Amino acid sequence: MEQHKISAMILGQFLGDAACLGTHWIYNLDTLNAEHPALQGFEAPPPDHYHANRPSGAQTHYGEAAYVLLESVARLGAFNVADFGAHFISHFSDPGYTGYCDGATKGTLSNYRRHIEKNPSRPFSYQQGADDDQLATATRLTPVVAAHLNAPELLVIVEKATRVCQDNDLAVAFMKAHALLLRALLYGQSLPDAIRQTAEALPALDARFGDQIKTMMGAALYDTRGVVEATMAYGQACPLAQSFPSALHAAVRHEHSMHDAILATLGAGGDNAGRAAMIGAWLGAANGTEGLPANWLKKLLLKEDIERLTGELCKKIAAQERRSSAV
Protein backbone atom coordinates (compact mmCIF):
# COMPACT_ATOMS: atom_id res chain seq x y z
CA MET A 1 0.00 0.00 0.00
CA GLU A 2 1.30 3.45 -0.99
CA GLN A 3 1.47 5.40 2.24
CA HIS A 4 0.98 8.73 0.48
CA LYS A 5 -2.57 7.68 -0.35
CA ILE A 6 -3.29 6.91 3.30
CA SER A 7 -1.86 10.30 4.25
CA ALA A 8 -3.96 12.03 1.58
CA MET A 9 -7.10 10.18 2.65
CA ILE A 10 -6.71 11.31 6.26
CA LEU A 11 -5.64 14.87 5.41
CA GLY A 12 -8.45 15.13 2.85
CA GLN A 13 -11.00 14.25 5.52
CA PHE A 14 -9.76 17.09 7.75
CA LEU A 15 -9.43 19.54 4.84
CA GLY A 16 -13.03 18.97 3.77
CA ASP A 17 -14.29 19.61 7.28
CA ALA A 18 -12.21 22.74 7.86
CA ALA A 19 -13.01 24.22 4.45
CA CYS A 20 -16.69 24.40 5.42
CA LEU A 21 -16.30 25.71 8.98
CA GLY A 22 -17.73 29.18 8.37
CA THR A 23 -20.51 28.09 6.00
CA HIS A 24 -21.64 25.02 7.89
CA TRP A 25 -25.39 24.39 8.29
CA ILE A 26 -26.64 27.30 6.19
CA TYR A 27 -29.54 25.65 4.37
CA ASN A 28 -30.98 28.64 2.54
CA LEU A 29 -28.78 29.17 -0.52
CA ASP A 30 -29.86 32.79 -0.92
CA THR A 31 -28.62 33.42 2.62
CA LEU A 32 -25.41 31.48 1.96
CA ASN A 33 -24.64 33.44 -1.19
CA ALA A 34 -25.58 36.77 0.40
CA GLU A 35 -23.29 36.19 3.38
CA HIS A 36 -20.48 34.69 1.25
CA PRO A 37 -20.82 36.05 -2.30
CA ALA A 38 -17.46 34.68 -3.45
CA LEU A 39 -17.07 31.26 -1.89
CA GLN A 40 -13.46 30.12 -1.70
CA GLY A 41 -13.45 27.69 1.21
CA PHE A 42 -12.09 28.35 4.69
CA GLU A 43 -14.52 31.21 5.28
CA ALA A 44 -14.40 32.49 8.87
CA PRO A 45 -17.54 31.88 10.95
CA PRO A 46 -19.64 35.01 11.62
CA PRO A 47 -20.41 35.99 15.25
CA ASP A 48 -23.82 34.27 15.31
CA HIS A 49 -22.59 31.00 13.77
CA TYR A 50 -22.53 27.47 15.25
CA HIS A 51 -18.73 27.62 15.27
CA ALA A 52 -18.42 31.32 16.06
CA ASN A 53 -15.59 30.84 18.56
CA ARG A 54 -13.30 29.15 16.04
CA PRO A 55 -10.95 30.84 13.55
CA SER A 56 -10.67 30.04 9.87
CA GLY A 57 -8.61 26.89 9.43
CA ALA A 58 -9.94 25.19 12.56
CA GLN A 59 -12.09 22.08 12.57
CA THR A 60 -15.80 21.80 13.23
CA HIS A 61 -16.94 19.48 16.02
CA TYR A 62 -16.75 16.70 13.41
CA GLY A 63 -13.08 17.34 12.83
CA GLU A 64 -12.41 17.66 16.54
CA ALA A 65 -13.84 14.17 17.14
CA ALA A 66 -11.89 12.93 14.13
CA TYR A 67 -8.70 14.19 15.73
CA VAL A 68 -9.48 12.32 18.97
CA LEU A 69 -9.89 9.12 16.94
CA LEU A 70 -6.72 9.73 14.92
CA GLU A 71 -4.73 10.23 18.13
CA SER A 72 -6.04 6.95 19.54
CA VAL A 73 -5.42 4.85 16.43
CA ALA A 74 -2.00 6.39 15.77
CA ARG A 75 -0.86 5.75 19.34
CA LEU A 76 -1.98 2.10 19.36
CA GLY A 77 -1.56 1.26 15.68
CA ALA A 78 -5.09 -0.14 15.72
CA PHE A 79 -8.63 0.78 16.68
CA ASN A 80 -9.49 0.01 20.29
CA VAL A 81 -13.08 0.54 21.42
CA ALA A 82 -12.31 1.31 25.04
CA ASP A 83 -9.39 3.64 24.30
CA PHE A 84 -11.24 5.76 21.77
CA GLY A 85 -14.49 5.66 23.73
CA ALA A 86 -12.87 6.81 26.95
CA HIS A 87 -10.96 9.63 25.25
CA PHE A 88 -14.08 10.72 23.35
CA ILE A 89 -16.15 10.86 26.55
CA SER A 90 -13.38 12.70 28.38
CA HIS A 91 -12.87 15.25 25.61
CA PHE A 92 -16.48 16.19 24.95
CA SER A 93 -17.61 16.12 28.58
CA ASP A 94 -14.75 18.35 29.71
CA PRO A 95 -16.12 21.67 31.03
CA GLY A 96 -13.37 23.37 29.04
CA TYR A 97 -14.81 22.16 25.73
CA THR A 98 -16.59 25.12 24.15
CA GLY A 99 -17.41 23.71 20.71
CA TYR A 100 -20.67 22.42 19.34
CA CYS A 101 -22.08 19.04 20.38
CA ASP A 102 -24.21 17.22 17.81
CA GLY A 103 -26.96 14.71 18.56
CA ALA A 104 -24.63 11.71 18.38
CA THR A 105 -22.28 13.28 20.94
CA LYS A 106 -25.03 14.42 23.30
CA GLY A 107 -26.77 11.06 23.14
CA THR A 108 -23.55 9.14 23.72
CA LEU A 109 -22.61 11.27 26.73
CA SER A 110 -26.11 10.83 28.13
CA ASN A 111 -25.99 7.05 27.71
CA TYR A 112 -22.59 6.93 29.38
CA ARG A 113 -23.74 8.99 32.38
CA ARG A 114 -26.89 6.90 32.74
CA HIS A 115 -24.80 3.72 32.77
CA ILE A 116 -22.40 5.09 35.40
CA GLU A 117 -25.29 6.16 37.62
CA LYS A 118 -27.07 2.81 37.41
CA ASN A 119 -24.08 0.45 37.12
CA PRO A 120 -21.11 2.15 38.81
CA SER A 121 -19.24 -1.14 39.30
CA ARG A 122 -19.71 -2.46 35.76
CA PRO A 123 -17.45 -1.25 32.92
CA PHE A 124 -19.09 0.67 30.11
CA SER A 125 -18.92 -1.15 26.78
CA TYR A 126 -18.55 1.98 24.62
CA GLN A 127 -20.98 0.30 22.24
CA GLN A 128 -24.04 2.18 23.50
CA GLY A 129 -23.87 5.31 21.40
CA ALA A 130 -26.82 7.46 20.44
CA ASP A 131 -29.54 6.10 18.17
CA ASP A 132 -28.28 8.35 15.39
CA ASP A 133 -28.17 7.85 11.60
CA GLN A 134 -26.24 10.99 10.71
CA LEU A 135 -22.66 11.91 9.81
CA ALA A 136 -20.63 11.53 13.01
CA THR A 137 -18.62 8.40 12.20
CA ALA A 138 -18.47 9.17 8.47
CA THR A 139 -16.40 12.26 9.20
CA ARG A 140 -13.68 10.42 11.15
CA LEU A 141 -13.41 6.81 9.94
CA THR A 142 -10.24 7.09 7.81
CA PRO A 143 -7.59 6.06 10.38
CA VAL A 144 -9.64 2.97 11.30
CA VAL A 145 -9.74 1.90 7.65
CA ALA A 146 -6.02 2.59 7.24
CA ALA A 147 -5.04 0.58 10.32
CA HIS A 148 -7.19 -2.44 9.41
CA LEU A 149 -7.14 -2.23 5.63
CA ASN A 150 -6.13 -5.85 5.05
CA ALA A 151 -7.83 -7.36 8.08
CA PRO A 152 -10.50 -9.99 7.35
CA GLU A 153 -12.48 -8.46 10.20
CA LEU A 154 -12.37 -4.89 8.80
CA LEU A 155 -16.14 -4.53 8.66
CA VAL A 156 -16.53 -5.92 12.18
CA ILE A 157 -14.08 -3.28 13.39
CA VAL A 158 -15.92 -0.60 11.42
CA GLU A 159 -19.17 -1.60 13.11
CA LYS A 160 -17.55 -1.32 16.54
CA ALA A 161 -16.11 2.08 15.66
CA THR A 162 -19.55 3.23 14.54
CA ARG A 163 -21.45 2.02 17.59
CA VAL A 164 -19.22 4.01 19.96
CA CYS A 165 -21.34 7.06 19.13
CA GLN A 166 -23.99 5.71 16.74
CA ASP A 167 -25.70 2.56 17.96
CA ASN A 168 -27.85 2.53 14.85
CA ASP A 169 -28.05 -0.21 12.22
CA LEU A 170 -28.50 2.16 9.28
CA ALA A 171 -25.41 4.14 10.29
CA VAL A 172 -23.46 0.87 10.53
CA ALA A 173 -24.58 -0.14 7.04
CA PHE A 174 -23.49 3.19 5.55
CA MET A 175 -20.14 3.00 7.34
CA LYS A 176 -19.51 -0.43 5.85
CA ALA A 177 -20.10 1.13 2.43
CA HIS A 178 -17.82 4.06 3.31
CA ALA A 179 -15.04 1.71 4.45
CA LEU A 180 -15.27 -0.57 1.41
CA LEU A 181 -15.21 2.42 -0.90
CA LEU A 182 -12.09 3.79 0.79
CA ARG A 183 -10.39 0.40 0.62
CA ALA A 184 -11.08 0.04 -3.09
CA LEU A 185 -9.76 3.54 -3.76
CA LEU A 186 -6.60 2.95 -1.73
CA TYR A 187 -5.93 -0.11 -3.86
CA GLY A 188 -6.07 1.90 -7.05
CA GLN A 189 -9.59 1.62 -8.38
CA SER A 190 -11.12 4.66 -10.01
CA LEU A 191 -13.94 6.30 -8.08
CA PRO A 192 -16.67 5.04 -10.47
CA ASP A 193 -15.30 1.49 -10.36
CA ALA A 194 -14.97 1.61 -6.57
CA ILE A 195 -18.57 2.78 -6.28
CA ARG A 196 -19.81 0.00 -8.54
CA GLN A 197 -17.81 -2.68 -6.71
CA THR A 198 -18.93 -1.46 -3.29
CA ALA A 199 -22.56 -1.19 -4.33
CA GLU A 200 -22.58 -4.74 -5.68
CA ALA A 201 -21.13 -6.10 -2.44
CA LEU A 202 -23.56 -4.41 -0.07
CA PRO A 203 -26.70 -6.60 -0.39
CA ALA A 204 -24.78 -9.67 0.73
CA LEU A 205 -23.19 -7.78 3.63
CA ASP A 206 -26.33 -6.13 4.98
CA ALA A 207 -29.64 -7.87 4.35
CA ARG A 208 -31.65 -5.02 5.83
CA PHE A 209 -30.16 -1.94 4.16
CA GLY A 210 -27.74 -3.21 1.51
CA ASP A 211 -30.12 -2.98 -1.44
CA GLN A 212 -31.27 0.49 -0.41
CA ILE A 213 -27.72 1.86 -0.22
CA LYS A 214 -26.76 0.10 -3.46
CA THR A 215 -29.60 1.92 -5.23
CA MET A 216 -28.53 5.26 -3.75
CA MET A 217 -24.95 4.77 -4.86
CA GLY A 218 -25.95 3.83 -8.38
CA ALA A 219 -28.22 6.85 -8.66
CA ALA A 220 -25.45 9.21 -7.52
CA LEU A 221 -22.92 7.64 -9.88
CA TYR A 222 -24.97 8.16 -13.03
CA ASP A 223 -26.66 11.46 -12.11
CA THR A 224 -25.62 14.14 -14.64
CA ARG A 225 -27.13 17.11 -12.81
CA GLY A 226 -25.04 19.86 -11.28
CA VAL A 227 -23.97 19.49 -7.66
CA VAL A 228 -26.38 22.05 -6.22
CA GLU A 229 -29.37 20.65 -8.10
CA ALA A 230 -28.55 17.06 -7.18
CA THR A 231 -27.85 17.91 -3.54
CA MET A 232 -31.18 19.69 -3.26
CA ALA A 233 -32.84 16.54 -4.64
CA TYR A 234 -30.98 13.99 -2.49
CA GLY A 235 -30.94 16.27 0.54
CA GLN A 236 -28.71 18.85 2.22
CA ALA A 237 -29.27 17.53 5.73
CA CYS A 238 -27.21 15.37 8.10
CA PRO A 239 -28.97 11.96 7.84
CA LEU A 240 -26.81 9.58 5.81
CA ALA A 241 -29.69 8.70 3.50
CA GLN A 242 -29.39 12.30 2.25
CA SER A 243 -25.76 13.25 2.83
CA PHE A 244 -24.08 10.08 1.55
CA PRO A 245 -25.53 10.14 -2.00
CA SER A 246 -25.16 13.93 -2.15
CA ALA A 247 -21.48 13.63 -1.26
CA LEU A 248 -20.92 10.76 -3.69
CA HIS A 249 -22.49 12.76 -6.51
CA ALA A 250 -20.22 15.77 -5.88
CA ALA A 251 -17.15 13.53 -5.70
CA VAL A 252 -18.00 11.80 -8.98
CA ARG A 253 -18.70 15.09 -10.78
CA HIS A 254 -15.25 16.37 -9.75
CA GLU A 255 -13.33 13.14 -9.20
CA HIS A 256 -9.99 14.60 -10.30
CA SER A 257 -10.18 17.78 -8.21
CA MET A 258 -10.67 17.68 -4.46
CA HIS A 259 -10.76 21.47 -4.44
CA ASP A 260 -13.60 21.68 -6.95
CA ALA A 261 -15.59 18.83 -5.39
CA ILE A 262 -15.43 20.30 -1.88
CA LEU A 263 -16.14 23.83 -3.11
CA ALA A 264 -19.16 22.51 -5.04
CA THR A 265 -20.63 20.73 -2.02
CA LEU A 266 -19.84 23.76 0.15
CA GLY A 267 -21.96 25.87 -2.21
CA ALA A 268 -24.87 23.43 -1.89
CA GLY A 269 -25.31 24.39 1.76
CA GLY A 270 -26.72 22.37 4.63
CA ASP A 271 -24.38 19.94 6.32
CA ASN A 272 -21.61 20.69 3.87
CA ALA A 273 -18.84 20.03 6.40
CA GLY A 274 -19.95 16.43 6.89
CA ARG A 275 -20.28 15.81 3.17
CA ALA A 276 -16.94 17.50 2.46
CA ALA A 277 -15.13 15.34 5.02
CA MET A 278 -16.27 12.22 3.14
CA ILE A 279 -15.43 13.75 -0.25
CA GLY A 280 -11.97 14.75 0.96
CA ALA A 281 -11.35 11.23 2.23
CA TRP A 282 -12.52 9.56 -1.00
CA LEU A 283 -10.59 11.82 -3.34
CA GLY A 284 -7.52 11.77 -1.13
CA ALA A 285 -7.55 7.97 -1.27
CA ALA A 286 -8.11 8.09 -5.02
CA ASN A 287 -5.62 10.77 -6.05
CA GLY A 288 -2.95 10.76 -3.34
CA THR A 289 -1.05 13.70 -1.92
CA GLU A 290 -0.61 15.36 -5.33
CA GLY A 291 -4.36 15.92 -5.37
CA LEU A 292 -4.45 17.84 -2.07
CA PRO A 293 -5.12 21.57 -2.62
CA ALA A 294 -1.82 23.19 -1.64
CA ASN A 295 -3.34 26.58 -0.80
CA TRP A 296 -5.87 24.93 1.53
CA LEU A 297 -3.21 22.83 3.26
CA LYS A 298 -1.45 26.05 4.27
CA LYS A 299 -4.66 27.20 5.98
CA LEU A 300 -5.30 24.00 7.93
CA LEU A 301 -4.39 24.83 11.52
CA LEU A 302 -3.87 21.22 12.60
CA LYS A 303 -1.86 20.28 9.50
CA GLU A 304 1.43 19.55 11.25
CA ASP A 305 -0.23 17.56 14.04
CA ILE A 306 -2.32 15.55 11.59
CA GLU A 307 0.75 14.82 9.48
CA ARG A 308 2.73 13.78 12.56
CA LEU A 309 0.02 11.41 13.78
CA THR A 310 -0.55 10.02 10.31
CA GLY A 311 3.18 9.40 9.97
CA GLU A 312 3.20 7.52 13.28
CA LEU A 313 0.26 5.43 12.14
CA CYS A 314 1.86 4.64 8.78
CA LYS A 315 5.05 3.49 10.52
CA LYS A 316 3.05 1.12 12.71
CA ILE A 317 1.12 -0.18 9.68
CA ALA A 318 4.37 -0.82 7.82
CA ALA A 319 5.83 -2.65 10.82
CA GLN A 320 2.74 -4.83 11.06
CA GLU A 321 2.96 -5.64 7.35
CA ARG A 322 6.62 -6.64 7.74
CA ARG A 323 5.76 -8.92 10.66
CA SER A 324 2.92 -10.51 8.70
CA SER A 325 5.09 -11.14 5.64
CA ALA A 326 7.80 -12.71 7.80
CA VAL A 327 5.41 -15.32 9.24
ZIURQUI-V204977 format. One record per backbone hydrogen bond with DSSP energy under -1.0 kcal/mol. NH is the residue of the N-H (numbers start at 1). CO is the residue of the C=O. If there is no record, write none. Layout:
NH&CO / NH&CO
This chain:
5&2 / 7&3 / 8&4 / 9&5 / 10&6 / 11&7 / 12&8 / 13&9 / 14&10 / 15&11 / 16&12 / 17&13 / 18&14 / 19&15 / 21&18 / 22&43 / 25&270 / 26&23 / 32&28 / 33&29 / 34&30 / 35&31 / 36&32 / 42&19 / 49&46 / 52&49 / 54&51 / 58&55 / 64&60 / 65&61 / 66&62 / 67&63 / 68&64 / 69&65 / 70&66 / 71&67 / 72&68 / 73&69 / 74&70 / 75&71 / 76&72 / 77&73 / 84&80 / 85&81 / 86&82 / 87&83 / 88&84 / 89&85 / 90&86 / 91&87 / 92&88 / 93&89 / 97&94 / 106&102 / 107&103 / 108&104 / 109&105 / 110&106 / 111&107 / 112&108 / 113&109 / 114&110 / 115&111 / 116&112 / 117&113 / 118&114 / 119&115 / 122&119 / 129&163 / 130&165 / 132&130 / 139&135 / 140&137 / 145&141 / 146&142 / 147&143 / 148&144 / 151&148 / 154&151 / 157&153 / 158&154 / 159&155 / 160&156 / 161&157 / 162&158 / 163&159 / 165&162 / 166&162 / 167&130 / 168&166 / 172&168 / 173&169 / 174&170 / 175&171 / 176&172 / 177&173 / 178&174 / 179&175 / 180&176 / 181&177 / 182&178 / 183&179 / 184&180 / 185&181 / 186&182 / 187&183 / 188&185 / 189&184 / 194&190 / 195&191 / 196&192 / 197&193 / 198&194 / 199&195 / 200&196 / 201&197 / 202&198 / 206&202 / 210&206 / 213&209 / 214&210 / 215&211 / 216&212 / 217&213 / 218&214 / 219&215 / 220&216 / 221&217 / 222&218 / 230&226 / 231&227 / 232&228 / 233&229 / 234&230 / 235&231 / 240&133 / 242&239 / 243&239 / 244&240 / 246&242 / 247&243 / 248&244 / 249&245 / 250&246 / 251&247 / 252&248 / 253&249 / 254&250 / 255&252 / 257&254 / 261&257 / 262&258 / 263&259 / 264&260 / 265&261 / 266&262 / 267&263 / 269&266 / 270&26 / 271&236 / 272&270 / 275&271 / 276&272 / 277&273 / 278&274 / 279&275 / 280&276 / 281&277 / 282&278 / 283&279 / 284&280 / 285&281 / 286&282 / 287&283 / 288&284 / 291&288 / 292&289 / 297&293 / 298&294 / 299&296 / 301&57 / 303&300 / 306&302 / 307&303 / 308&304 / 309&305 / 310&306 / 311&307 / 312&308 / 313&309 / 314&310 / 315&311 / 316&312 / 317&313 / 318&314 / 319&315 / 320&316 / 321&317 / 322&318 / 323&319 / 324&320 / 325&321 / 326&322
